[in-house]
Amino acid sequence: MSFVVVVRGPLGAGKTTVARALAARLGARLLSVDPFVERGWDGGSERLFLRANPAIVARATPSLRRGRPVVLDGNFYWASALDDLLERLPYPRTVVTLAVPLAVCVARDARRRRPHGAEAAAAVYEKVARLRRGIRIDARPPVPDVVAAIEAHLPTAPRPRRSPSR
């Protein structure tokens, strides 16, 4: 069944980790927005994110047409860019916002091989928090629990019933 899941949240919220696990669980195509916007990085303008959308759609559409779900992960802090992307992908979709305190984002970022730093984490946190979109999911529990919480909100296709074990 074709559908799109957007996993958004601040730097250090666990977007990529959760999106990878979710995509694996669903057999979905995983696309990160980061590579699309990093090529022309200008500080994260609205225009930059809007410019990235056609390339993201071009990568997502073949999978969706074949009935394979797509999981997108990114900060998504511009309403216009998120709305434009979703309009270009006319499939059922679920937007999820990973919610964690800023202190958790800073601590997780500090454990990265190449941390962005507390100032960058705070700046992205503020931008992401301004856009209230999607189902808020607490991203502090273990990744399998976060994935299960997201999966509970996704469109589902009828699944064959299992016969009870004897």
N, C-alpha and C positions, 0 to 999 in steps of 0.2 A: 504494500500500500504506500503510495507516494504522499509524503508530508514533509514539512520543514520544521526543524526545531532550532530556534535561535537561543544560544546560551550566552547571556550578557552579564556583565558585572565589572567591578573595579579590578585594577591591577592586583594580583595576589589573591583573588577570590577563589581561584581554582578552576577557571573557565576551561582551559585547555585540558587539564587532567580529567575533569568531569565530562567534557565533550568527547574526549577519546573513549572513555569508558562507556558512555551512552551510545556512541556510534558503534562500538564493538558489540554491545548488547543488542542493538537493533539491526545490525548488519547494514548500517547506513554509511553513506559517503560523508566524510568529515572534511570540512573546509574552515580554515582559520582566516579571519579577515586581515590579520596582521601583515602577512606578506603582500597583500594587495595595496595596503596603505603605506607600508614602509618604503616602497619604491619611490614615492613622491612626497615623503614626509615633509610637512610644512608647519609642524607644531600641532597638527590634528584638527585642521579646519573642517568646517561643514562641507565645503567644496571638495576637499580631498576624499572624504568618505563617499560623497555622491558620485565622484569620478570612478571610484573602485567598484561600484555596484554592477555595471554591465559586465565586468570581467568575472565577478563572483557568480552572477546569473549564468554566464556562459559555461562555467565549470559545473554548476549545480544542475542545470536543466537536463542534460543527457541522463543522469541517474534518475531524476524525477520522472522523466518520460518512460523509463524502463520499470517504474514501480518501486524504485529503491528510495527510502527516506534519505534526507540530507540533514546533517547537523552542522550548524554554523556557530563558530565561537568568535567573540570580539567584544570590545568595550561598548560599542553602540551608544554613544552619548548624544547624538543628534537625532531628534525626532524625525526631521525631514529625511535623513539618510536611511533610517530604519524603515520608515513608511514607504519610501521609494523602493527599497530592496524588496519588501514584502509584496508591493504591488506588481513588481516585475516577476514574482514567483507565485503564480495563481494556483496554489495548492493549499490544502489545509495546513495551518501553521500554529505553532505554540511558541510564545516568547517566554523565556524563563530568565529571571534576574537572580543571580546568586547573591545572597545577602550575608555579609559578614561585617563585623566591626572594623574600623580603620586599623586598629592595633593588630588585628589578625592579618590584614593585608600587608602591613609593614613587616611583620615578623616572617610571613611566608616569603615575601620578596627578598628579605635579607638572607634567606637560605638558598637562593638561586646561585647558580654558577656566576652569572653576571647580573647582580641586582641593579634595579633602577634607582633605588634610594627612597628614603622616607618622603622627601619633598615631592618626587614624581608620583609616588603612591597616593599621597594626600591630594594632589592636583587631579589625578584621574578619578579618585574616589568622589571628589566633589562634583566633577562633570557627570559621572555616571548617576550619582544620586539625584541630580536635577531632573533627569528623565525618568519618570515613574511609569514604567511599562512592564508588562508581563506578570507572570506568577512569581511571587517572591518565594524562594527556596533557601532555607538556612543551609549554608555551605560549610558549616563547622563540623558536622558529623563525618564519619568515614565515607569515602567516595561511593562505595556500594549503596549506602543509605541515601545519599544525595541523588544518585541515579534512580533508585527506586521511587523516591519522592517525585522526581521529574516524570518518570514513566507513568505514574498514576494520573497525570494530566494529559497524556498524549492520545491522539485518535487511535482507535484500535480496530483491527480487522477481526472478523470472527475467527476464533481459534478452535481447532478440533478439541473436543472434550476428551480427557484421558479417562480410561476406565479405572475404577478404583483398584488399588493393589490388594491382593488377597494373600 
